[in-house]
């Protein structure tokens, strides 16, 4: 007769399936915390792989891809928590934000032109993690939708902040300039990253098996 882990359902994450199957309650808690910390560290490392474009203060990094893949594996709450912790480390002054010749580390980064993107990371992680936990990460097409929803959340937060709230000489730059400097240069690049990242979780599910009979 087929055996299923009692708490593994279609409404579960990859972490539930591969890391928590036979663990005790204390061990599951430890695994969850360790996994969240691991994604936080990966996010910080990915932020350092950055390219600064001369016409925009927004750097091109691997951070969105890593943060959203991590959130898909962890689920909504742990995924969002990993990004909240990342922001707290940055606010505390640790050099976890992308290196920049014009943008400061610490709290000043969140108040600067890229602050909206950073503050949107926990929300984007929650959105992608929520969809992934409901099976969107099991197939490539639906995985694209989950990652796309997360990237759109980042752009909405980042462009809105850049347009209306970020300090600039003469006041906020407005929507047209924010779109020109904070969205249009990144659309194709980020969609390519989404296309690549969207294959990670479905491939992992194929390797470990979904909630099929074992």
Buried (B, 14 or more C-beta within 10 A) or exposed (E): EEEEBEEBEEEBBBBBBBBBBEEEEEEBEEBBEEBBEBBBBBBBEBBBBBEBEEEBBBBBBBBBBBBBBBBBBBBBBBBBBBBBBBBEBBBEEEEBBBBBEEBEBBBEBBBBBBBBBBBBBBBBBBBBBBBBBBBBBBBEEBBBBBBBBBBBBBBBBBBBBBBBEBEBEEEBBEBEBBBEBBBEBBEEEBBEBBEEBBBBBBEBBEEEEBBEEE
